[in-house]
Amino acid sequence: MSEEVATLSTTVEAQRIRGLEMPWNRVLSSSEGPAGAARALGPWRPQEFLAECVETIPEAGGLMTFVFRRADGAPLAFRAGQYLNIAFPVNGPDEDPVDRSYSISSAPTEPWTFSVTIKRDPKGLVSGWAHDNVRPGMVLDMLGPVGAFHLPDADRRARYLFLAAGAGITPIMSMVRTICSLPGQADVVILYHGAEPGGFAFSQELEYLSQVDSRVKVFYSLGDRSKPGVWEGMIGRLTAEMIDQVAPDANGRKVFACGPEGYLNIAAELLNKVGVDDTSIFMEFFSGDRQTILEYAQEVEIAGEIAGEYAEEIAESAEEYFEAQPEALSMYEPAYDSEGTLEASGMELVAVDAEVPVPVSEAETPAEDAAPSAPDTGSFKTVGEGELTMSFTRTKVNVRISPDEFILNAAQRAGVRIGANCQEGMCGSCKVVKLSGEIDMNHQGGIRAREIEAGKFLPCCSTANSDLVIDA
């Protein structure tokens, strides 16, 4: 080999600035105030918006990625690892949609489209419907972004261990894609557990990223030793020895873990065993720890105020941003005023196989001033102890409750049938209608503003401030 060819084939280590910094971090923290474009692309607080599906991508392991863009043409600003609450019309356009929360799998550094990746659950109501029905052109109602499980805006060391099992790779993928899109020094180790050799979603992309980006190393492990076929990766469930093998310096890294609850419980024990401090461990539990729940509550509370306190600032920043764009991008430009986004002035959105709504005649339209008759709760059986009374009109029972007790707990103890999943105000599965009374609700994105205005609430995260009448 000639000296010239040898020189060309020599690997030269990339020179990088120290640490990682998100693109919006520096300008948003500027004492002079951020520029319009930076404000438009910075991590806004959660908000409600419509999004159009523009692409579907089948993934390994029974997952499918759905690519969306906001219907108003604005970018979706979020932090890598956060999730969206999406309303799916699984029961048809005339019935209330079913809300589910899914992590964003794309990187916030490419904000004009965003992706959520959903694993098909044969027993699930929504995931199978989404796989079979969500197609390019369909428009869905969303709320977010929400979540305290995300990369920091700035990290001078940027040394990470990512642990993922099954569909838990989704928010981790957003983090990996984000890191690979940014300049700066980083050291990333990914340990990804799957059930079968061909069931690792995003494996081709992860392999590619690990080859072209020296900051990333990927390890795979099969949790079940009995699976047939050729397999060159690791075998077995997560152990302390396995963590030591892939990241012997784990106690010097920030650890982000996502997966089934049992996997995460084991991971927490093992990480402590290898010396990782609790302050360096971040986990995406569906029902999070107390601190995470409080952070979610603060974010969503601010989301409810966005139309008031932040609307003028958002409108101003977005207008400045789009005015500065080339004429070729005008098709994406939304209109803004002090109330938020107006109808998009870009390409018309056309839903696939959309059905034309049938007009409702005046005779079929209920009178606006026809108030529902108040139920007679005096004949209901009364159970429980507490200062306040909740009357459930369908179950025909009065339940006594203390002001500091969650409504769902008291209702279920009294035999009232209310569906519930996360029990932390995230999924929206326990949503019911309050006919009268006052409550205090601290939800995590499981209910929308218009639903609250219509009298709905989440009993799992609500306490009573007065006597209540509930349609349940």
Disulfide bonds with the S-S distance in Angstrom:
none
